[in-house]
Amino acid sequence: MSTVLLILALLGFISIIAEDYIGIDKAKTTLFFGTLAWMLYFIAPPGGLSNEQLMHALNENLLEIASLWLFLMAAMTFVAYVSSKGVIDALSYKVLPKKMTQRQLMMVVGVFAFVFSSMADNITATLICITVLMSLKLTTDKLIRYVVLTVFAVNSGGAALITGDVTTLMIFLAGKVQIVDLILLSVPALVAVLFLAFMLSLNLKGEVILEKQRIYIRTGDKIITGLFLATILGTIAVNVAFGIPPVLSFLFGLAVMFMAVTLINKDEPILEYIRKIEFDTLLFFLGVLLLVGILKELHVLQHFLSLYENVPVLAANYIMGLFSALIDNVPLTAALLKSGIDMNTGEWLTLTYSVGVGGSLLAIGSAAGVVSMSKVPGLTFVAYLRYFVYLLIAYSAGFAGVYFISQFV
């Protein structure tokens, strides 16, 4: 049965890659294979597990999935509201100059995505960056190129601070790295983003003219936007100070937003913004996480730990980044932290970078990539894969930079 479940998980991931060829949406195929694998896991449990043990495993995985679902729902509702009120457009008009070359735009997008994701979570940063890019009305090929940079940049920015990435926070809370170390990490991470922006912009020609409009933002909508930012910062603060899960504080922020909108404008159909969420994205996440969960229960992820017994630690950390493009980096990082691997601060720093940024190599390797596929027309797994070499070079350059600065910590 373990072999059957592994085959189903493999077919689930292949269905994502082959979406364009089989003509079936990846949300449907991953959900099918994910639920089928778990049903078979209950019917013929490997190792003769009891029903109580099976339920514990399922509930544990569903709790992780529900937390992500609810967090995404809250973040997407916030973004849907501020976007519909013109706040995103107004922000792009403020940040971007009226006229610039497409190569300059590439650099601006890279820096903006990197900085924003250091303060907010990767999903929120990705959604906002994509909204800004789509407002520029670029051709599909050029838009995909900018989005590829966005995915790499938000993952790089998130890995550089505990406020931006869950795995970075996990490694920090385990006492493996310090805030000062992560600040040092942000330097090579940003350099890698700029290097990728340079490579992607080499054959870009022409200019981008941003048709700036005077957008009037009502005072009430400014308050809600401020509440959104306060929710992001508050989520970080209460998580570090009191260990409150981000999903709980973000849902609280959403509830406060509902109350505030009702008081400011009683006629606003605020719950309608929840219905604007693209639930196919959430279903895709559900299917993927069910597949990852079954791999976790089969202890497949534990086999990666044997890598450290056969290759040097630095090489193993680099390879772990490549693995994170295929396997969720949270359980991968958790397995490494629980394994008792002995590494110094510099080596933990290289692992922090690799598991945080390595997921950018494939579209399915990070939440930013998955969200981008669901939001950007024409961005498929294969379309993203065309830039794999560029991404691998940038990832390697960033890893080398982190290794260099790790010699001084």
Buried (B, 14 or more C-beta within 10 A) or exposed (E): EBEBBBEBBEBBBEBBBBBEEEEEBBBBBBBBBBBBBBEBBEEEBBEEBEEEEBEEBBEEBBEBBEBBBBBBBBBBBBBBBBBEBBBBBBBBBEEBEEEBBBBBBBBBBBBBBBBBBBBBBBBBBBBBBBBBBBBBEBEEEBBBBBBBBBBBBBBBBBBBBBBBBBBBBBBBEBEBBEEEBBEBBBBBBBBBBBBBBBBBBEEBEEEBEBEBEEEEBEEBBBBBBEBBBEBBEBBBBBBBEEEBBBBBBBBBBBEBBBEBBEEBBEEBEBEEBBEEBBBBBBBBBBBBBBBBBBBBBBEBBEEBBEBBEEEEBBEBBBBBBBBBBBBBBBBBBBBBBEEEBEBEEBBBBBBBBBBBBBBBBBBBBBBBBBBBBBBBEEBBBEBBBEBBEBBBBBBEBBBEBBBEBBEEB
